[in-house]
Amino acid sequence: MIKKSEQSSKTEQTQNYYNGIASGYKNLYHEEQILKLNYVKDLFPKSGLCLDAGCGDGVLNQFINSNVKLYSFDLSVELLKLNSNGSTRKFCGSLTDLSIFENNKFDFISCFSVIQDIFDFELVFDEFVRVLKAGGTLFLSFVKFSSKKDLILEKINNSSVFEVLESYEENKDLIFVLKKKL
């Protein structure tokens, strides 16, 4: 069982790390994220509500149709300041608690290269299930060299909630397009 204080400590460490590198984030990760998003960009819906979960500096913004209402969510307030999502739909917090959003709110969720950094990633899956509409799509990637790789794959492959529509192996990541069953 995970102690709440241990989880809070890990979350704070991650938050401090991303706040600390925010000014150089674009140089470190932006092009890498673009390469990953290019695998699935043609599958993004042309309208609806999207949660960019772990949005970083907002690289997803350039891939989203103007008819989509984008909600940017990240642990780092400093990265959110750099995010080019011009709306007021920017939120700071942990993906393990999306309680600011009602059930079945989003048509799709994008979560790229984040979940392997979350101490209790199963809570994130639970929150994604809760806030994603039936028939909605989850675009998920994670670092394939992560120590959590097998656990995340098990969660995906044994899910009674999600159907795998597509999967890709990129240089550093495994990328999945998952549909929430009706």
N, C-alpha and C positions, 0 to 999 in steps of 0.2 A: 504494500500500500504506500502511496506517495504522500509524504507529509506536506501539508499546505505551506509550511514555512520554506521547505525545500523547493517547492514549485514556485513560490513567490520570489525566492532568491535567484533561481534560474531565469525567470522572466525578467527580473530587474537587470541581471547581467546582460541578457540579450538586448534589452532596451538601451542600456548604456553603451553597448558596442555600436549599435546602429545610429544612435544619436551622435556618437563620437566620430563615425566615418561619413556622416551625412554629406559634408561638403565635398568629399571625394567619391561619393557613391556612383555618380554617373560614370566616372572614369573606370571604376572597379567592375560594375555590373550591368550598365545600361545596354551595351552591345550584346552581351551574353543573353540578356532577357529578350531582346529583339529576335535573336536567332530562335529561341524557344517558342516565342509567340507566333513566329512565321509558320510553324508546323500546323497550327490550329486556327489561324486567322480567318480562313474562309468558312469556318464552322460557327463563328460568333453570330448570334442573332442580330437582326437589323433593327430591332426595337425591343422594348421591355426594360426591366430593371436589372442592373448588374452590380454585384458586389465584387470589388477588386480587393481581395483578402490578402493583406501583406503587400500593399500597393507600391511600397518604396517611393521612388521619385515620380511615379506615374507613367511609366513606359507604356502601359496598356492604353492610355488615353488616345494615342495615335492610331490604335487599331479599332476603336469602337465607333460605330456609326453614330451620327449626330442625333438620331432618333432614340438612342439608348440613354436612359438616365443612369449615370454612373455614380456609385457610392464608393469612395476611396477609404480604406480602413488599414491602419498600420499601427504597430507598437511604438514607433518612433515619431515623436512630435516634430523632430527636426527634418525627417524625410517628408512628412506631410507638408511642411512649409515649402519644400521644393517641388511638390507635386503640382503639375500643371492643370489639374482638374479645377476649372474656374468656378465651379459651383460651391455652394456652402455644404455640400454633401461629403465632408471630410471628417473622419472620426478616428480618434486615437484610443487604442486599447488592445487587450489580448484577444486573440481569436478563440480562446477557450471560453469566452463570455461575450456573446453577441446579443445580450438581453435588450439592448437599445432597439433592436429590430424585432418586429412581430413575426409570428409563424407564417410560413409560406409567402414571404414577401418577394423574393428574387426569382427572376426567370433564369438567370445563370450566375455562376460564381467562377471567378478566375483566381487561382491560388498557385503561383509559380515560385518554386524553390524556397518555400517557407516551412512547410509542415515538418520537415526533418529537424528543424531548429526548436520545435515546441516540445517542451518537456513531456507533457501528457497530450500527445496528438490525438488520442481517441476522443477527448473532449471536443476537439475541433470538428471531427467528423460528426459528432452528435449535434453540434451547433449548425453545421452545414445542412444536415438532414432537416433540422427544425426550420431554418429560414428559407430553404429552397422549395419552390413550388413543385408539386407532383408533375412529372414530365420535364422538369427543369434540368439544366446541364451544368455539371461541375467540370471545369478545366483545371486539372491538377498536375503539377510536376514536383519532383523531389530529386535530390542528389542521389544518384545511383550508388555512390560509394559510402553513403551514410550508414552508420551502425544500425539505424532503424529501418533500413531498406526491407528486410524480410518481414518485419512486423507490419509495415505500411502495405506491402504487397498482400499479405495475409488479410488485412482489413479490407482491401479493395476486392480481392478475389472471393472472399467469403461473405461479402455483403449481401444481405437480403433486400437492401434498399436501392442499391445502384447496379446498373447494367453497364458493362464496359462496351462503349461504342467504337473507340479507336484507342490505340496505344502506339507510342513511338519511343525509340531509344535514340536519344540525342547524345552529343559528346559527353556531357556531364550528368544529364538528367534522364529520368524516365518520365514520359508525359502521357497522361490519360485523359480521355474524354469520357465522362461518366454521365449517364442519364438516370435521374431519380425515377424509380418505377411508379406507376400510377396506383 
